[in-house]
Amino acid sequence: MMFNIKKLEKLIVITGLFGVFSFAHANSFDAFFAAVQRDNESAVVGLALREFDINTRNPEGDPALVMALRLGSLKVANFLLDQQTLDIEARNAHDENALMMAALKGHTAEARRLIERGAQVNKPGWAPLHYAASTELPQSLAMARLLLEHHAYIDAESPNGTTPLMMAAFYGTSALVDLLLQEGADPQLRNRQGLTAIDFARRAGRQRDIDAIARVIRQRQPAGRW
């Protein structure tokens, strides 16, 4: 068997270059997500200038923006939000997008930027308002107000029928319960397990919220009904 030396030399060059490219890409991948984790904006900027894809996901399937918001890497998050190529609706393995993560972590300024860029306030399934209602952060009330101001559906149902009011009654604050009731949340809806917002509050041992929800139910009864 005879070897074509020219073809062999070309193959060696090509495979060698591919190996260098693969090594460089792997290094860039690790460096990118390490920079996101450390909120190292300059490193992320440098990689973006070298045309690293900012929509790349980490091994767990997290888009970089979702990861940055989850970790509180807000310098990186805001740089990413400046990039027109960013996919703001990319979701992680748990079907969470960037606006949901901002709502969960109380990043109100970043949530506002996402909404200005057209983020899906009324995402089907678990929605940003569910996440805002389920937190006890100082920013939670402002976050819920922001979402409602941008037409978040107040009685949004999760895949198991749970509403933001139910989440607030179990996980959130009394202020969130009051806000959702004031804005017209239906306190009599039931999820797939047949539970109402009062049932959620009862399971959390929150008598104050049980009374507040019950009061609204009575107030909304038609006149003359006992």
PyRosetta script that sets phi, psi and omega in degrees:
from pyrosetta import init, pose_from_sequence

init()
pose = pose_from_sequence("MMFNIKKLEKLIVITGLFGVFSFAHANSFDAFFAAVQRDNESAVVGLALREFDINTRNPEGDPALVMALRLGSLKVANFLLDQQTLDIEARNAHDENALMMAALKGHTAEARRLIERGAQVNKPGWAPLHYAASTELPQSLAMARLLLEHHAYIDAESPNGTTPLMMAAFYGTSALVDLLLQEGADPQLRNRQGLTAIDFARRAGRQRDIDAIARVIRQRQPAGRW")
pose.set_psi(1, 133.9)
pose.set_omega(1, -177.7)
pose.set_phi(2, -107.0)
pose.set_psi(2, 138.2)
pose.set_omega(2, 179.5)
pose.set_phi(3, -97.4)
pose.set_psi(3, 139.3)
pose.set_omega(3, 171.5)
pose.set_phi(4, -86.0)
pose.set_psi(4, 106.1)
pose.set_omega(4, -173.7)
pose.set_phi(5, -60.4)
pose.set_psi(5, -41.5)
pose.set_omega(5, -178.2)
pose.set_phi(6, -62.3)
pose.set_psi(6, -43.5)
pose.set_omega(6, 179.7)
pose.set_phi(7, -66.3)
pose.set_psi(7, -38.9)
pose.set_omega(7, 179.8)
pose.set_phi(8, -64.1)
pose.set_psi(8, -43.7)
pose.set_omega(8, 178.5)
pose.set_phi(9, -62.6)
pose.set_psi(9, -39.9)
pose.set_omega(9, 179.2)
pose.set_phi(10, -64.5)
pose.set_psi(10, -40.8)
pose.set_omega(10, 179.3)
pose.set_phi(11, -63.3)
pose.set_psi(11, -41.2)
pose.set_omega(11, 179.3)
pose.set_phi(12, -62.4)
pose.set_psi(12, -43.1)
pose.set_omega(12, 180.0)
pose.set_phi(13, -63.3)
pose.set_psi(13, -46.4)
pose.set_omega(13, -177.9)
pose.set_phi(14, -62.8)
pose.set_psi(14, -48.5)
pose.set_omega(14, -178.5)
pose.set_phi(15, -65.7)
pose.set_psi(15, -34.7)
pose.set_omega(15, 177.7)
pose.set_phi(16, -64.6)
pose.set_psi(16, -43.8)
pose.set_omega(16, 178.4)
pose.set_phi(17, -65.0)
pose.set_psi(17, -37.2)
pose.set_omega(17, 178.9)
pose.set_phi(18, -64.0)
pose.set_psi(18, -39.8)
pose.set_omega(18, 178.5)
pose.set_phi(19, -64.1)
pose.set_psi(19, -42.3)
pose.set_omega(19, 177.7)
pose.set_phi(20, -63.0)
pose.set_psi(20, -43.5)
pose.set_omega(20, 179.1)
pose.set_phi(21, -61.7)
pose.set_psi(21, -44.9)
pose.set_omega(21, -179.1)
pose.set_phi(22, -62.8)
pose.set_psi(22, -41.8)
pose.set_omega(22, 179.6)
pose.set_phi(23, -64.1)
pose.set_psi(23, -43.5)
pose.set_omega(23, -179.6)
pose.set_phi(24, -64.9)
pose.set_psi(24, -40.9)
pose.set_omega(24, 179.2)
pose.set_phi(25, -64.0)
pose.set_psi(25, -43.6)
pose.set_omega(25, 179.2)
pose.set_phi(26, -61.0)
pose.set_psi(26, -42.6)
pose.set_omega(26, 178.2)
pose.set_phi(27, -63.4)
pose.set_psi(27, -41.2)
pose.set_omega(27, 179.3)
pose.set_phi(28, -65.4)
pose.set_psi(28, -40.2)
pose.set_omega(28, 179.3)
pose.set_phi(29, -59.5)
pose.set_psi(29, -51.8)
pose.set_omega(29, -179.9)
pose.set_phi(30, -63.1)
pose.set_psi(30, -41.8)
pose.set_omega(30, -178.9)
pose.set_phi(31, -65.2)
pose.set_psi(31, -37.9)
pose.set_omega(31, -178.7)
pose.set_phi(32, -62.8)
pose.set_psi(32, -50.4)
pose.set_omega(32, -176.3)
pose.set_phi(33, -75.8)
pose.set_psi(33, -25.8)
pose.set_omega(33, 171.7)
pose.set_phi(34, -66.1)
pose.set_psi(34, -39.3)
pose.set_omega(34, 179.3)
pose.set_phi(35, -67.7)
pose.set_psi(35, -39.7)
pose.set_omega(35, 176.2)
pose.set_phi(36, -60.7)
pose.set_psi(36, -45.1)
pose.set_omega(36, -178.7)
pose.set_phi(37, -62.5)
pose.set_psi(37, -38.4)
pose.set_omega(37, -177.6)
pose.set_phi(38, -89.7)
pose.set_psi(38, 1.7)
pose.set_omega(38, -175.4)
pose.set_phi(39, 56.7)
pose.set_psi(39, 42.1)
pose.set_omega(39, -179.3)
pose.set_phi(40, -92.0)
pose.set_psi(40, 87.5)
pose.set_omega(40, -175.5)
pose.set_phi(41, -62.2)
pose.set_psi(41, -42.7)
pose.set_omega(41, -176.0)
pose.set_phi(42, -61.6)
pose.set_psi(42, -37.4)
pose.set_omega(42, 178.5)
pose.set_phi(43, -66.8)
pose.set_psi(43, -40.1)
pose.set_omega(43, 178.4)
pose.set_phi(44, -66.1)
pose.set_psi(44, -41.6)
pose.set_omega(44, 177.3)
pose.set_phi(45, -60.0)
pose.set_psi(45, -44.7)
pose.set_omega(45, -179.9)
pose.set_phi(46, -60.6)
pose.set_psi(46, -42.8)
pose.set_omega(46, 179.3)
pose.set_phi(47, -68.0)
pose.set_psi(47, -38.5)
pose.set_omega(47, 177.9)
pose.set_phi(48, -63.6)
pose.set_psi(48, -38.5)
pose.set_omega(48, 177.6)
pose.set_phi(49, -65.4)
pose.set_psi(49, -26.4)
pose.set_omega(49, 176.1)
pose.set_phi(50, -88.6)
pose.set_psi(50, 13.8)
pose.set_omega(50, 174.4)
pose.set_phi(51, 69.0)
pose.set_psi(51, 28.3)
pose.set_omega(51, 170.0)
pose.set_phi(52, -69.9)
pose.set_psi(52, 137.0)
pose.set_omega(52, -176.1)
pose.set_phi(53, -72.4)
pose.set_psi(53, 111.7)
pose.set_omega(53, -177.7)
pose.set_phi(54, -71.9)
pose.set_psi(54, -8.9)
pose.set_omega(54, 176.4)
pose.set_phi(55, -92.2)
pose.set_psi(55, 5.3)
pose.set_omega(55, 177.6)
pose.set_phi(56, -61.2)
pose.set_psi(56, 144.6)
pose.set_omega(56, 178.7)
pose.set_phi(57, -103.0)
pose.set_psi(57, 151.7)
pose.set_omega(57, 176.2)
pose.set_phi(58, -78.3)
pose.set_psi(58, 175.1)
pose.set_omega(58, -176.4)
pose.set_phi(59, -59.2)
pose.set_psi(59, -22.9)
pose.set_omega(59, 178.6)
pose.set_phi(60, -87.3)
pose.set_psi(60, 0.1)
pose.set_omega(60, 178.9)
pose.set_phi(61, 88.8)
pose.set_psi(61, 12.0)
pose.set_omega(61, 179.6)
pose.set_phi(62, -82.6)
pose.set_psi(62, 124.3)
pose.set_omega(62, 168.5)
pose.set_phi(63, -63.4)
pose.set_psi(63, 150.5)
pose.set_omega(63, -175.6)
pose.set_phi(64, -58.5)
pose.set_psi(64, -39.7)
pose.set_omega(64, -178.5)
pose.set_phi(65, -66.2)
pose.set_psi(65, -43.3)
pose.set_omega(65, 178.3)
pose.set_phi(66, -61.4)
pose.set_psi(66, -42.9)
pose.set_omega(66, 179.0)
pose.set_phi(67, -62.9)
pose.set_psi(67, -44.5)
pose.set_omega(67, -178.7)
pose.set_phi(68, -62.2)
pose.set_psi(68, -42.2)
pose.set_omega(68, 179.9)
pose.set_phi(69, -69.3)
pose.set_psi(69, -37.1)
pose.set_omega(69, 178.7)
pose.set_phi(70, -63.8)
pose.set_psi(70, -38.7)
pose.set_omega(70, -176.3)
pose.set_phi(71, -88.5)
pose.set_psi(71, -7.2)
pose.set_omega(71, -176.4)
pose.set_phi(72, 76.9)
pose.set_psi(72, 24.0)
pose.set_omega(72, 177.1)
pose.set_phi(73, -85.0)
pose.set_psi(73, 75.9)
pose.set_omega(73, -167.6)
pose.set_phi(74, -79.3)
pose.set_psi(74, -25.6)
pose.set_omega(74, 174.6)
pose.set_phi(75, -65.9)
pose.set_psi(75, -43.9)
pose.set_omega(75, 177.0)
pose.set_phi(76, -65.4)
pose.set_psi(76, -44.1)
pose.set_omega(76, -179.0)
pose.set_phi(77, -58.1)
pose.set_psi(77, -42.9)
pose.set_omega(77, -178.1)
pose.set_phi(78, -72.4)
pose.set_psi(78, -32.4)
pose.set_omega(78, 173.1)
pose.set_phi(79, -63.2)
pose.set_psi(79, -46.1)
pose.set_omega(79, 179.5)
pose.set_phi(80, -59.9)
pose.set_psi(80, -39.6)
pose.set_omega(80, 179.7)
pose.set_phi(81, -66.6)
pose.set_psi(81, -19.6)
pose.set_omega(81, 176.2)
pose.set_phi(82, -76.6)
pose.set_psi(82, -14.8)
pose.set_omega(82, -172.7)
pose.set_phi(83, -91.3)
pose.set_psi(83, 123.9)
pose.set_omega(83, -178.0)
pose.set_phi(84, -68.1)
pose.set_psi(84, -20.9)
pose.set_omega(84, -179.8)
pose.set_phi(85, -82.0)
pose.set_psi(85, -4.9)
pose.set_omega(85, -177.4)
pose.set_phi(86, -69.1)
pose.set_psi(86, 134.7)
pose.set_omega(86, 174.5)
pose.set_phi(87, -89.8)
pose.set_psi(87, 98.8)
pose.set_omega(87, -174.7)
pose.set_phi(88, -75.8)
pose.set_psi(88, -12.2)
pose.set_omega(88, 179.3)
pose.set_phi(89, -101.0)
pose.set_psi(89, 5.9)
pose.set_omega(89, 178.7)
pose.set_phi(90, -60.2)
pose.set_psi(90, 138.8)
pose.set_omega(90, -176.2)
pose.set_phi(91, -117.3)
pose.set_psi(91, 154.1)
pose.set_omega(91, 177.0)
pose.set_phi(92, -89.2)
pose.set_psi(92, -171.4)
pose.set_omega(92, -176.0)
pose.set_phi(93, -65.9)
pose.set_psi(93, -16.4)
pose.set_omega(93, 179.6)
pose.set_phi(94, -100.2)
pose.set_psi(94, 14.3)
pose.set_omega(94, 179.5)
pose.set_phi(95, 65.2)
pose.set_psi(95, 27.3)
pose.set_omega(95, 178.3)
pose.set_phi(96, -97.2)
pose.set_psi(96, 131.4)
pose.set_omega(96, 175.7)
pose.set_phi(97, -103.7)
pose.set_psi(97, -178.4)
pose.set_omega(97, -173.6)
pose.set_phi(98, -64.9)
pose.set_psi(98, -39.6)
pose.set_omega(98, -178.8)
pose.set_phi(99, -66.4)
pose.set_psi(99, -37.6)
pose.set_omega(99, 175.8)
pose.set_phi(100, -62.2)
pose.set_psi(100, -42.2)
pose.set_omega(100, -179.0)
pose.set_phi(101, -68.7)
pose.set_psi(101, -38.9)
pose.set_omega(101, 176.5)
pose.set_phi(102, -62.4)
pose.set_psi(102, -40.2)
pose.set_omega(102, 179.2)
pose.set_phi(103, -65.4)
pose.set_psi(103, -40.4)
pose.set_omega(103, -179.1)
pose.set_phi(104, -67.2)
pose.set_psi(104, -37.1)
pose.set_omega(104, -174.9)
pose.set_phi(105, -96.7)
pose.set_psi(105, -0.3)
pose.set_omega(105, 176.3)
pose.set_phi(106, 76.2)
pose.set_psi(106, 25.7)
pose.set_omega(106, 179.8)
pose.set_phi(107, -87.9)
pose.set_psi(107, 78.8)
pose.set_omega(107, -171.4)
pose.set_phi(108, -65.2)
pose.set_psi(108, -43.1)
pose.set_omega(108, -179.0)
pose.set_phi(109, -62.5)
pose.set_psi(109, -41.4)
pose.set_omega(109, 179.9)
pose.set_phi(110, -70.6)
pose.set_psi(110, -34.9)
pose.set_omega(110, 175.8)
pose.set_phi(111, -62.4)
pose.set_psi(111, -41.6)
pose.set_omega(111, 178.1)
pose.set_phi(112, -62.3)
pose.set_psi(112, -41.5)
pose.set_omega(112, 178.4)
pose.set_phi(113, -63.4)
pose.set_psi(113, -41.0)
pose.set_omega(113, 178.4)
pose.set_phi(114, -62.1)
pose.set_psi(114, -43.8)
pose.set_omega(114, 179.3)
pose.set_phi(115, -63.6)
pose.set_psi(115, -40.8)
pose.set_omega(115, 178.0)
pose.set_phi(116, -61.5)
pose.set_psi(116, -29.0)
pose.set_omega(116, 178.2)
pose.set_phi(117, -87.4)
pose.set_psi(117, 3.8)
pose.set_omega(117, 175.2)
pose.set_phi(118, 94.1)
pose.set_psi(118, 21.9)
pose.set_omega(118, 179.1)
pose.set_phi(119, -60.6)
pose.set_psi(119, 150.5)
pose.set_omega(119, -174.4)
pose.set_phi(120, -78.8)
pose.set_psi(120, 97.5)
pose.set_omega(120, -179.7)
pose.set_phi(121, -66.4)
pose.set_psi(121, -37.4)
pose.set_omega(121, -178.5)
pose.set_phi(122, -105.6)
pose.set_psi(122, 56.6)
pose.set_omega(122, 176.4)
pose.set_phi(123, -62.0)
pose.set_psi(123, 132.7)
pose.set_omega(123, 177.2)
pose.set_phi(124, -62.1)
pose.set_psi(124, 152.3)
pose.set_omega(124, -178.1)
pose.set_phi(125, 82.5)
pose.set_psi(125, -143.5)
pose.set_omega(125, 173.8)
pose.set_phi(126, -63.5)
pose.set_psi(126, 128.9)
pose.set_omega(126, -174.1)
pose.set_phi(127, -115.5)
pose.set_psi(127, 164.4)
pose.set_omega(127, 177.7)
pose.set_phi(128, -54.1)
pose.set_psi(128, -36.7)
pose.set_omega(128, -179.1)
pose.set_phi(129, -65.5)
pose.set_psi(129, -35.1)
pose.set_omega(129, 173.8)
pose.set_phi(130, -56.6)
pose.set_psi(130, -44.7)
pose.set_omega(130, -175.8)
pose.set_phi(131, -69.9)
pose.set_psi(131, -40.9)
pose.set_omega(131, 177.9)
pose.set_phi(132, -63.5)
pose.set_psi(132, -38.5)
pose.set_omega(132, -177.3)
pose.set_phi(133, -71.8)
pose.set_psi(133, -17.1)
pose.set_omega(133, -173.5)
pose.set_phi(134, -96.2)
pose.set_psi(134, 10.1)
pose.set_omega(134, -175.1)
pose.set_phi(135, -116.1)
pose.set_psi(135, 161.0)
pose.set_omega(135, 177.9)
pose.set_phi(136, -118.4)
pose.set_psi(136, 29.0)
pose.set_omega(136, -179.0)
pose.set_phi(137, -78.9)
pose.set_psi(137, 157.1)
pose.set_omega(137, 176.5)
pose.set_phi(138, -58.5)
pose.set_psi(138, -28.0)
pose.set_omega(138, -176.6)
pose.set_phi(139, -88.8)
pose.set_psi(139, -4.0)
pose.set_omega(139, -170.8)
pose.set_phi(140, -59.7)
pose.set_psi(140, -44.0)
pose.set_omega(140, -177.7)
pose.set_phi(141, -65.4)
pose.set_psi(141, -44.0)
pose.set_omega(141, 178.2)
pose.set_phi(142, -63.1)
pose.set_psi(142, -37.4)
pose.set_omega(142, 178.7)
pose.set_phi(143, -64.3)
pose.set_psi(143, -46.2)
pose.set_omega(143, 179.4)
pose.set_phi(144, -62.2)
pose.set_psi(144, -41.6)
pose.set_omega(144, 177.5)
pose.set_phi(145, -60.8)
pose.set_psi(145, -43.5)
pose.set_omega(145, 179.5)
pose.set_phi(146, -58.5)
pose.set_psi(146, -46.3)
pose.set_omega(146, -179.1)
pose.set_phi(147, -65.4)
pose.set_psi(147, -41.7)
pose.set_omega(147, 179.2)
pose.set_phi(148, -66.0)
pose.set_psi(148, -37.2)
pose.set_omega(148, 177.2)
pose.set_phi(149, -61.7)
pose.set_psi(149, -26.6)
pose.set_omega(149, 179.4)
pose.set_phi(150, -103.7)
pose.set_psi(150, 31.2)
pose.set_omega(150, 167.4)
pose.set_phi(151, 70.7)
pose.set_psi(151, 31.1)
pose.set_omega(151, 172.1)
pose.set_phi(152, -62.5)
pose.set_psi(152, 134.9)
pose.set_omega(152, 179.5)
pose.set_phi(153, -71.6)
pose.set_psi(153, 117.8)
pose.set_omega(153, -170.1)
pose.set_phi(154, -69.1)
pose.set_psi(154, -27.0)
pose.set_omega(154, 179.3)
pose.set_phi(155, -106.9)
pose.set_psi(155, 31.6)
pose.set_omega(155, 178.8)
pose.set_phi(156, -53.5)
pose.set_psi(156, 136.1)
pose.set_omega(156, -179.5)
pose.set_phi(157, -105.2)
pose.set_psi(157, 129.9)
pose.set_omega(157, 174.1)
pose.set_phi(158, -71.5)
pose.set_psi(158, 176.9)
pose.set_omega(158, 177.9)
pose.set_phi(159, -57.3)
pose.set_psi(159, -24.7)
pose.set_omega(159, 177.2)
pose.set_phi(160, -104.0)
pose.set_psi(160, 15.8)
pose.set_omega(160, 174.1)
pose.set_phi(161, 84.1)
pose.set_psi(161, 6.5)
pose.set_omega(161, -179.7)
pose.set_phi(162, -75.6)
pose.set_psi(162, 137.0)
pose.set_omega(162, -178.5)
pose.set_phi(163, -103.6)
pose.set_psi(163, 164.3)
pose.set_omega(163, 175.5)
pose.set_phi(164, -56.7)
pose.set_psi(164, -37.6)
pose.set_omega(164, 179.2)
pose.set_phi(165, -61.9)
pose.set_psi(165, -41.2)
pose.set_omega(165, 177.2)
pose.set_phi(166, -61.9)
pose.set_psi(166, -41.8)
pose.set_omega(166, 178.6)
pose.set_phi(167, -63.5)
pose.set_psi(167, -42.7)
pose.set_omega(167, 179.7)
pose.set_phi(168, -64.5)
pose.set_psi(168, -37.4)
pose.set_omega(168, -177.5)
pose.set_phi(169, -68.7)
pose.set_psi(169, -24.5)
pose.set_omega(169, -178.6)
pose.set_phi(170, -103.4)
pose.set_psi(170, -44.4)
pose.set_omega(170, -172.8)
pose.set_phi(171, -107.0)
pose.set_psi(171, -28.8)
pose.set_omega(171, -170.0)
pose.set_phi(172, -88.1)
pose.set_psi(172, -148.1)
pose.set_omega(172, -177.1)
pose.set_phi(173, -115.4)
pose.set_psi(173, 162.7)
pose.set_omega(173, 175.5)
pose.set_phi(174, -62.6)
pose.set_psi(174, -33.3)
pose.set_omega(174, 177.9)
pose.set_phi(175, -62.5)
pose.set_psi(175, -37.8)
pose.set_omega(175, 176.9)
pose.set_phi(176, -68.1)
pose.set_psi(176, -41.5)
pose.set_omega(176, 176.1)
pose.set_phi(177, -57.6)
pose.set_psi(177, -47.9)
pose.set_omega(177, -179.1)
pose.set_phi(178, -62.2)
pose.set_psi(178, -43.5)
pose.set_omega(178, -179.6)
pose.set_phi(179, -60.3)
pose.set_psi(179, -48.2)
pose.set_omega(179, -177.4)
pose.set_phi(180, -64.6)
pose.set_psi(180, -38.7)
pose.set_omega(180, 176.7)
pose.set_phi(181, -65.9)
pose.set_psi(181, -43.7)
pose.set_omega(181, 179.2)
pose.set_phi(182, -61.8)
pose.set_psi(182, -34.8)
pose.set_omega(182, -178.0)
pose.set_phi(183, -85.4)
pose.set_psi(183, 2.1)
pose.set_omega(183, 171.6)
pose.set_phi(184, 104.0)
pose.set_psi(184, 14.8)
pose.set_omega(184, 177.8)
pose.set_phi(185, -60.1)
pose.set_psi(185, 142.8)
pose.set_omega(185, -179.8)
pose.set_phi(186, -84.6)
pose.set_psi(186, 112.0)
pose.set_omega(186, -176.8)
pose.set_phi(187, -80.2)
pose.set_psi(187, -4.0)
pose.set_omega(187, -175.9)
pose.set_phi(188, -104.4)
pose.set_psi(188, 0.1)
pose.set_omega(188, 177.2)
pose.set_phi(189, -64.5)
pose.set_psi(189, 151.4)
pose.set_omega(189, 178.2)
pose.set_phi(190, -121.9)
pose.set_psi(190, 145.0)
pose.set_omega(190, 175.2)
pose.set_phi(191, -86.3)
pose.set_psi(191, -173.2)
pose.set_omega(191, -174.7)
pose.set_phi(192, -65.0)
pose.set_psi(192, -20.6)
pose.set_omega(192, 176.9)
pose.set_phi(193, -89.7)
pose.set_psi(193, 3.0)
pose.set_omega(193, 179.1)
pose.set_phi(194, 80.5)
pose.set_psi(194, 15.0)
pose.set_omega(194, -176.8)
pose.set_phi(195, -93.4)
pose.set_psi(195, 139.7)
pose.set_omega(195, 175.5)
pose.set_phi(196, -100.9)
pose.set_psi(196, 176.8)
pose.set_omega(196, 177.4)
pose.set_phi(197, -62.0)
pose.set_psi(197, -36.1)
pose.set_omega(197, 177.1)
pose.set_phi(198, -63.3)
pose.set_psi(198, -38.7)
pose.set_omega(198, 177.7)
pose.set_phi(199, -62.1)
pose.set_psi(199, -40.3)
pose.set_omega(199, 177.6)
pose.set_phi(200, -63.5)
pose.set_psi(200, -45.8)
pose.set_omega(200, 179.5)
pose.set_phi(201, -63.9)
pose.set_psi(201, -37.9)
pose.set_omega(201, 179.4)
pose.set_phi(202, -64.8)
pose.set_psi(202, -41.6)
pose.set_omega(202, 178.7)
pose.set_phi(203, -64.8)
pose.set_psi(203, -28.8)
pose.set_omega(203, 178.5)
pose.set_phi(204, -87.6)
pose.set_psi(204, -2.8)
pose.set_omega(204, 179.7)
pose.set_phi(205, 69.0)
pose.set_psi(205, 36.3)
pose.set_omega(205, -174.1)
pose.set_phi(206, -109.6)
pose.set_psi(206, 81.5)
pose.set_omega(206, -175.6)
pose.set_phi(207, -62.3)
pose.set_psi(207, -36.8)
pose.set_omega(207, -179.9)
pose.set_phi(208, -58.8)
pose.set_psi(208, -42.3)
pose.set_omega(208, -178.9)
pose.set_phi(209, -76.0)
pose.set_psi(209, -32.3)
pose.set_omega(209, 173.2)
pose.set_phi(210, -57.9)
pose.set_psi(210, -47.5)
pose.set_omega(210, -178.7)
pose.set_phi(211, -64.7)
pose.set_psi(211, -40.2)
pose.set_omega(211, -179.1)
pose.set_phi(212, -65.0)
pose.set_psi(212, -42.3)
pose.set_omega(212, -179.6)
pose.set_phi(213, -68.7)
pose.set_psi(213, -43.1)
pose.set_omega(213, 179.3)
pose.set_phi(214, -62.0)
pose.set_psi(214, -38.1)
pose.set_omega(214, 178.9)
pose.set_phi(215, -62.2)
pose.set_psi(215, -42.2)
pose.set_omega(215, 178.9)
pose.set_phi(216, -66.3)
pose.set_psi(216, -39.3)
pose.set_omega(216, 177.7)
pose.set_phi(217, -60.4)
pose.set_psi(217, -44.1)
pose.set_omega(217, 179.0)
pose.set_phi(218, -63.6)
pose.set_psi(218, -42.1)
pose.set_omega(218, -178.1)
pose.set_phi(219, -64.4)
pose.set_psi(219, -29.2)
pose.set_omega(219, -176.4)
pose.set_phi(220, -90.8)
pose.set_psi(220, -1.6)
pose.set_omega(220, 177.4)
pose.set_phi(221, -66.8)
pose.set_psi(221, 142.6)
pose.set_omega(221, 178.0)
pose.set_phi(222, -59.5)
pose.set_psi(222, 147.7)
pose.set_omega(222, 179.4)
pose.set_phi(223, -58.3)
pose.set_psi(223, 136.7)
pose.set_omega(223, 178.1)
pose.set_phi(224, 88.0)
pose.set_psi(224, -3.1)
pose.set_omega(224, -179.9)
pose.set_phi(225, -92.6)
pose.set_psi(225, 133.2)
pose.set_omega(225, -176.5)
pose.set_phi(226, -105.4)
pose.dump_pdb("model.pdb")
